[in-house]
Amino acid sequence: MNRCVWLLARLPARPGPAPRHAGAASAVLRSLGGLRHPSRAAASSSERNGGRAPDTSLFVPLHVQPLAPGPEGDIGAELTQPLNKSEVLKILNKFYKRKEMQRLGGENGLDARLFHQAFISFRKYILDSSFLSADVHIILNDICCGAGHVDDLFPFFLRHAKQIFPMLDCMDDLRKISDLRLPPNWYPEARAIQRKIVFHAGPTNSGKTHHAIQRYLAAKSGIYCGPLKLLAHEIFQKSNDACVPCDLVTGEERVLVDPEGRQATHVSCTIEMCSVTTPYEVAVIDEIQMIRDPARGWAWTRALLGLSAEEVHVCGEVAAIDLVTELMYSTGEEVEVRNYKRLTPITVLDYALESLDNLRPGDCIVCFNKNDIYSVSRQIEARGLECAVIYGSLPPGTKLTQAKKFNDPDDPCKILVATDAIGMGLNLSIKRIIFNSLIKPSINEKGEKEMDAITTSQALQISGRAGRFSSVFKEGEVTTMHRDDLVLLKEILNRSVPPIETAGLHPTAEQIEMFAYHLPDATLSNLMDIFVSLSQVDGLYFVCNVDDFKFLADMIQHIPLNLRVRYVFCTAPINKKQPFVCTSLLKFARQFSRNEPLTFDWICRHTNWPLVPPKNIKDLVHLEAVHDVFDLYLWLSYRFMDMFPDANLVRDIQKELDNIIQIGVRSITRLIRASEATSVSGAIAVPDDFPLQRTEVNDRMLNLKDLPAANQEQFSSVTKVPGQKRIRGSKALGYKPAEVQSNMKSYGQGSLAARLVREGLLTQEMLKQLEREWQVHHNNNGNFPTGKRDNQNGSKGTGKKK
């Protein structure tokens, strides 16, 4: 007995009143420290803080290992007796059903979901453990013997719940860390000076940014913050051309104009890269309306509140004036508004284009996905017209080259096919904007993909590219491809742009690190979820969508990285829809975790450099992905220079790759034809989202109606399969009847095969394949083979075996 008392004395003390109905053994425990029973009048954590209740679905329970006997043996069993697990199970289930216990759980932060999860874990722990701590064993024994009450389990249940949900013990601290209600206080350098805020408001092509840049160039020091690398490059070039030394800073590039490496007085940067600690005389924040962007809005909020400049010139839509003024009230700074009107007139036409035959020089067809870009450009060049192509995933150099080609009055290219990437960052000589569609995929604030008509703001931004002041066309025109869309376009353009009401915020690495200190076992994705769930913002702000961040966090979670490095990798600006880019990030992280530098030779092996010009659309898409991988390497090289040491070499091959991609884009219709041909021959698969519809005969088929009518019957004798359904006419390749008729006239003399090869509808490999199939056709007594399975079925039908 003395040994038992000595062992009991070693149990950890827990001050507080004893549970009700405790038995004799429980009394011994109370005399040695007792058990704490939470006050039933205690207020919940959320009530004490006045914050919203957390989304407990985000709380991931930790696993608690069942206990195994130690060298001292099972003390609880020595003091009492071994437990009957069947009786224990009944007691536990009775405890779970007690409404009083559920209410107590709620007062201690356990809502119904957490209470249930904690109970399942507690029950499993009790039943799976080969022995229990003495205090738990004694309480359970007392309850089994009728000397205790089932409610006496609650302190032990709560202790277990806090083990598997550690955030319950630190909820107050987590709420304080995620309190985002006073963003202006995050920037002490800006709050230490009285800034002058000037808002240059107006539509596209009103000269608002020009006036702000003039003040920037005249200042002793300045910073320009733009949404795109192209815009940052443009101001960088313009500034240095005006003999104002200016550096360039983007996520992937640093250019110091001083040969000795000293920083220039002026800098042009992408907005995420602006410094909020360096003092400037003038700062320019371009496209301020993007402060509402669900993914990137935080960068504009940070620049507006944090830039330490005597004058901050903000350029953007009128819809952002009220929000900027409200935000500046919170900093005690007044806003001077300067309004601008469009410099050249723009007209919404009363008729739609309806047919590509009606195109004229200076036209720009705007599509909202690459599929339509490919399809439309193919149809345009089928009419003998040359077109330039611009879309978002093209490298900046290729975009500029295509823009230069379109703008050049001496170049035969007079038509542009583009996505809304032309909305900003490129100076284009456009006479007429033609919307191929008004439906655009978008991501809402919840991270959900939506298909909806473009907004008035987007329509105005794109339409405004027509008839720019600096172009050869002094008046702009806007219309649609289809007559049905024209009414909707006019309706969209006639709406007033709704005022922007909120500005974006994003958790910083420091805030997430503080979260991780309290929740060391949580994953980064889970930390971010809990942070957003607990965050408090006032009515002027919203928390930006973090789905892309979480996607990358989950992807590299299994790789051993410290939290700060993991956070940086997850903020990498990559397109998660590109599998090759995502795979590359994963390999970069794995190599980094091994502390093995990612050298030039390594990146060349990974990307199979050197690369050759694309032969089809699939090759072009891959080259664009490789360009993005080089961008990713450069982006990481400025954050981990020792682990990504060969940035200059990678930049050199990236420039070479840009030239290779330019070669492909210049001949994009040839690539489309090659993709059509390879999809017919079965040699190479076309990407799933490729716009062309395909029909097959044993995975090999041509669209007969695209051939001269006189030759259709002759060719169909080779390729026709009974019962085979065929897409008729020009639909398979996107042609319209007028196109087909014009193509019929263009076929010259000579054999059918020669003409098909000359027109790109057949390749030599396809001819050989057709020849083999024709031979099989005769060998099978005129029955064209329909595949191996059909042949086997046919053999069975004859009743013969070979």
Order of alpha helices (4+ residues) and beta strands (2+ residues): alpha-alpha-alpha-alpha-alpha-alpha-alpha-alpha-alpha-alpha-alpha-beta-alpha-beta-alpha-beta-beta-beta-beta-alpha-beta-alpha-beta-beta-beta-alpha-beta-alpha-beta-beta-beta-beta-alpha-beta-alpha-beta-alpha-alpha-beta-alpha-alpha-alpha-alpha-alpha-alpha-alpha-alpha-alpha-alpha-alpha-alpha
